[in-house]
Amino acid sequence: MKPSSNLVIQACQHGFDPGRLNGYLSRKDGWSSEDFNIKKVTAFMLAAGAVVLLLLGSFSCGQNETEEIGVGVVVPLTGPLSSNGLQMKNGMELALGEINESPLLGGKEIRFIVEDSEGTPDGAERAYRKLIEQDGVVAVLGPFTSSATERIIPVAQQNKVVAFSPTSAARGLSARSEFAFRASLTVDPLVQADVMVTREQLRYDNVATIVNEADAFSSSNHEKVKEELEKHGVRVVSEQTYSRPTGALPDLTGQLTDIINAVPLPEALFISALAPGRRGVMTQARRLGMDMNIPFLVTLATQDDVREAADAAEGAITFTTWIADIDTPENRRFLENFRAKYGEPDAFAALSYASTYILAEAIADASSTDPEAIRDAMADIRADTLLGESSILTVTGTRFTNRL
């Protein structure tokens, strides 16, 4: 059951919008999309036209408009997640330069104040409080992880300042506040598509899972994986955990040996972890002798993950929110400009670039830097981004309701 680049599914047959699915198959030199039809789509990405701004609320506090609009940026610039944070920062700064050179804000300019979250919830909270209480920003872009986003939601609500995470994807955060937004699809639609299409194509009946239970995104992803596997009648023959709040990876010899020796032999391994974890799991598993015919199924993996894991990532499958192949004018422009300035972007850079434009559009539509006005404008946003047409999806219970 060797994965190949011909692993293509007609997702539209299963009720998914074919314009919102694309995907990757891992190859040694990065993610390959060869033989994947972007228009008919199928493979493994929920993206174009599916930016999801998770609306969390509305309060108000007046702030004076100035020619320079202070916006905070909170990303991990040190620690094990620093490569992700740099991609985010580069995507935001590329968008910022373009926005400030355009007439969008009517002569005003956005000024970023960048703070390092250090890749931890504590660091994100410190950064948020400093930006709001000392710098007086009107909104904050970031943080990166769901654990950090979970921590700053009460800060945003208490201080009535818009918080906009481009990348947080854990389920359930949307109901916790009324003043925060997120741009990434959550694990619910990603994992639903993941299990549906891979089960159909790979025909697995027995799988293994491993999760970093100390991380909110990883735990959330794992919960959804188990729900979907049960729904499809798939047996989990080995369920392994580890706990590292920062995303760093311990020695997993014991856990991975249990997976390798499981009876019956798992036909796939679902990995729920942040970047250091998923790279490390793939590398350690292959080093311990896990069969190359057992594919890794990883939510939101990036090209950097493939490069770091090298041969160990061969045949891995990911479901993500953006790939370079999206054929829109905005995406082509983004790729050209980003590559010229920073090198190759990943999905986190793309989401951060799009989020900066969405926030700027909201500020322009609001004709104000008052957080309530910005919040209302974001709730009604209709913007063309590199991901396609972006609009709000509100949360009703545990489901999204499209306001269009």
Secondary structure, DSSP 8 states (H G I E B T S, - for coil): ----TT----GGGGT--GGGB--EEEETTEEE-TT--TTT--SSBB-TT--EEE------------SEEEEEEEE--SSTTHHHHHHHHHHHHHHHHHHHHSSTTTT-EEEEEEEE-TTSHHHHHHHHHIIIIIS--SEEE--SSHHHHHHHHHHHHHHT-EEEESS---TTGGGG-SSEEE-S--HHHHHHHHHHHHHHHH--SEEEEEEETTSHHHHHHHHHHHHHHHHTT-EEEEEEEE--TTS-----HHHHHHHHT-SS--S-EEEE--HHHHHHHHHHHHHTT--TTS-EEEET--HHHHHHHGGGGTT-EEEBS--TT---HHHHHHHHHHHHHTS---HHHHHHHHHHHHHHHHHHHHTS--HHHHHHHHHT-EEEETTEEEEEEEEETTEEEE--
